[in-house]
Amino acid sequence: MRVCVIGTGYVGLVTGVCLAQIGHDVICIDNNEEKVKLMKSGQSPIYEPGLPELMKSCMESGRLDFSSDLSAGVEHGEVLFIAVGTPPLPTGESDTRYVEAVARGIGANLTKGYKVIVNKSTVPIGSGDWVRMIVLDGAGERQKEKGLAGTPIEAEFDVVSNPEFLREGSAVYDTFNPDRIVLGSNSKKALEVMQELYQPLVVRKYSDHPSLPPVPIVLTDLSSAEMIKYAANSFLATKISFINEIANICDRVGADVKQVAEGIGLDSRIGNKFLQAGIGWGGSCFPKDVSALIHTADDYNYEAQLLKAAVEVNNRQRTIAIDKLQQVLKILKGKTVGLLGLTFKPDTDDLRDAPALNIIQELNRLGAKVKAYDPIISQSGMRHGLTGVIVETDPELLADGCDALVLITDWTQFHTLDYAKMAKKMHSAFMIDGRNFLDRKQLEAAGFQYVGIGH
Ligand SMILES: NC(=O)c1ccc[n+]([C@@H]2O[C@H](COP(=O)([O-])OP(=O)(O)OC[C@H]3O[C@@H](n4cnc5c(N)ncnc54)[C@H](O)[C@@H]3O)[C@@H](O)[C@H]2O)c1
């Protein structure tokens, strides 16, 4: 099938590459010329395990191309994915201006034939109909320019909501091994096209677990599909805030949240995923999606109290590492704190709304010097959004002269650092383990005083 994916970020690029891998003829469009140039040269603009290799083989097979020319993309695609960003506005609402620009551009470039326009961006509930309206507006404006005002366009299209559930860091794996595929539309024809598109994934042809039953498809209406995405992320964020609340109580009563999480996680109604206590959730999705749902509820005169509490717990949790540093170091002014990890989770280069950013800001405010080492950020030279922190190129340089270390991101490589060597380079060897990730005994044997979160 001929596919066009518009927006080549974490979602768009992975979607485009994986659809090419399963046999479709894909063109990925981005309005960032630099990015397009980079991708055309075979390089991925984002860090995502497995993506560059797959991208290279799909380009070589001739099934994947990149361009900044939206009209060429619209002409090429039978299915047009909108996968641009929907960042949060200061009010908590989603900023849908990029989706709007793309929808208008699609409308202006529709010529003839039938197209399925797919919202893969996470968009506020009701956006499916809104996108339809904007596409028609775009088409109408183009007709006007051509002196054909009022003449209907020859092209036909339907809108589908197909929310994305991939996780940064395992995005390729998640695309080939989805838990479910959600398709929302009022058009039977569009839903049939989408099912055909995803058929190789549904039958697990590219899965790591080909013998599992087919991937469930949830066929629903536009608004329910949009709501499924918000509800899923809000549930997961709330689950983390829940275990963090339990961890804070554990800290006070002397219980161990890791054992508590194990004990409750074995209950099949609860499950053991997303029960790791720590310094809270962040990234480009949870914070903005929970805020957007709260905002939508507000628009309909409903106060989403549980979601608001999940956000409040998370905001407090982000600076819990500071409280712990104050407990061990007392005054932070004039002290040097080293952060192990910067990204909001391991195996990504994404710093959007990472807890590290709040911690750096707060430590700076309190007069501490902040250094950091992150396996990807330190190497790639990517420093966007980072101020008030010295980024070191290796963990031992990070430890040198520090009064305490704080583990921010649970990168696997942090299990095997030479902690004994690092402890010797520090003024005082305190480790605040913000993810309860390291082994207390190992750290203590290396000379550290270890402090966990509720552990
Ligand atoms: N990142 C995730 O893990 C994730 C997971 C699920 C859903 N989502 C949702 O998917 C959407 C995309 O997220 P992302 O993280 O990939 O965003 P991103 O910011 O990484 O990428 C967006 C891309 O769109 C491009 N773009 C913007 N305007 C454009 C235009 N007019 N024409 C062409 N390209 C344009 C940008 O240059 C950028 O490359 C968001 O709505 C997000 O909420 C993200």
The ligand as an ORCA input file, in Angstrom:
! r2SCAN-3c Opt
* xyz 0 1
  N       7.110     10.287     21.671
  C       6.350      9.275     22.086
  O       6.801      8.371     22.788
  C       4.891      9.214     21.691
  C       4.160      8.049     21.940
  C       2.817      8.003     21.566
  C       2.223      9.115     20.985
  N       2.944     10.244     20.785
  C       2.296     11.381     20.129
  O       2.711     11.411     18.765
  C       2.834     12.760     18.315
  C       4.237     13.015     17.785
  O       5.131     12.900     18.869
  P       6.707     12.837     18.655
  O       7.306     12.592     19.982
  O       7.025     11.925     17.524
  O       6.979     14.357     18.187
  P       8.331     15.017     17.701
  O       8.328     16.392     18.208
  O       9.485     14.113     18.011
  O       8.199     15.031     16.100
  C       7.320     15.832     15.413
  C       7.874     16.045     14.003
  O       6.910     16.726     13.227
  C       7.573     17.659     12.382
  N       6.615     18.678     11.948
  C       6.051     19.675     12.675
  N       5.222     20.399     11.900
  C       5.260     19.844     10.661
  C       4.622     20.148      9.432
  N       3.771     21.169      9.316
  N       4.892     19.373      8.375
  C       5.752     18.334      8.466
  N       6.384     17.998      9.613
  C       6.142     18.751     10.690
  C       8.702     18.169     13.253
  O       9.727     18.748     12.479
  C       9.141     16.879     13.964
  O      10.131     16.212     13.206
  C       2.447     13.636     19.493
  O       1.097     13.964     19.397
  C       2.679     12.729     20.689
  O       1.872     13.047     21.781
  C       4.273     10.316     21.104
*
